[in-house]
Amino acid sequence: MGHAAGRVRVTAIASLTPLQELDADPFLVDSRSQHAMCARWAAEHGYTVVRELLVRGLRPDHGVLWDGVRPGTDVFVAPSHRVLESALADVAAFTAECARRGVRVETVGSAEPSYDAQMKACVHRRLSMPTAGYDGR
């Protein structure tokens, strides 16, 4: 059968948070760091990130969440519970749906980066200048 852990596929969930909230909550705005945290978690577990979602207030039954998700081999991961709360409309319903479908939900749970003015400026620049050939992420 081979090594099962190598076949675990991860969907990384990040919160799509408006740039206006940068000062109040830079981590929720910094989707690149959210996805990077998920990618590190996946690598530590020997898993592969196959999808990166960037969503806000998404319904737990929304098709984009479940597209291609396979029970028993797929895992949703978010940096933290509060990212899930921002990304999804109803975390409890999502968790219940995952349980029903046999899909795990994990949160990385490591400390969020703390943002100084320079880091905030970097995030702001990255998100406010989608220039040619640059996707803003």
N, C-alpha and C positions, 0 to 999 in steps of 0.2 A: 504493500500500500504506500510505502514511502513515508517521509517525515511530515506529519500533519501540520506542524507549526509553520512550515514554509508556505502553506497554502492559505493561511489566515489573511484575509483582505480587509483593510481598514478604510472606512470612510471618515475623514477628518471633518469635523463640524466647526466652523468659525462664525462669529457674529458679524453681520453686516451692520455697522454702526456709523451714523453720519459723522462727517468730519467736524461738525459743530460741537460734538461731544468730546473732542480731543483733550481739552483741559480737564474736564470733569472725570473722564475715564479713558485714558490713553490706550490701555490694553485692549479694551473692547473695540476701539477704532483700528488698532494695529492688527489687521487680519493676517498679515504676513508672519508676525511673531506667533499668533495663535496656531497657524498651520505648522510653523516650524516646531512648536512645542509638541504637537501631535505626531509629527514625523519622527522626532527624537524618541518619543514614547514607543512608537511602532518599531523602530530600529532596535531599541533595547529589548523588545520582546521577540525579535526575529520575524516581525510581520511586515507586510507591504502596504503602503498607502496607495489605494487604487483610485480614490476620488477625494477631491477637496471641495466641500460645500461652503459657500459663503452666503448665509441666509439670515433673515430677521423675521421673527414672529411667524415662522412657517407652521402650518397645520401638521399635526403628527401623522396624518394619513396622506400627505401630499406625495404625489408620484415621484418627485425629484429625490426624495429621501430613499425610496424603496427601489429605484431603478437598478435592476441587476443584482440586488442584494440576495445573498444565498444563506439560508438558515444553517447554523452550525459551523459555517466557515467565515462569516463576516462579523466585523465588530465596528460599532460606531464609537469614535472617541472625540472628546472635546477637552480643551484645556482645563475647564473647571465647570462646576455646576452653574455658576452665574453666567458663563458663556452660553450654556444650554438654555438658560432662562431667557436670554436675549435672542438667541437664534430661533428658538421654537416657541410656538404659541402656548403649548401646554406640555411641560416636561413630564408630568405624571402620566398623562395619556400616552405620550411617546414611549416612555419606559414600559408601560403596560403593553403597548403594541409590539415593542421589541421582544418582550417576554413571550407574547402570544406567537410570534413568528420564529422564536428560537434564535434571536440575534442578541449578542451582548452589547451593553452600553458601558463605556468606561470613561472616567475622567482622569486626566494626567495627574492633577492634584499637586503638582510642584508649584513653587512660588512663582507668582507672576513677576516679570521684570519691573523694576521701579524706573519711572521715566523722569529724567531731568529735562531741562528746557531744550537742550541740544537734541535729545532723542525725540522729543515732541516735534521739534522743527523738522527733523528727518522724516518722520511719519507724515507730517503735513505736506512737505515737499513731494513725497512719493505719491500721495493720494490726490494732490491738487494739480499735478502736471502730467496728465496722460499724453505725453508727446509721441511722435511717430515711432513705432517699433517698441514702445514701452507700454506695458499693460497696466501700469499703476499699482501693481502689487509689490 
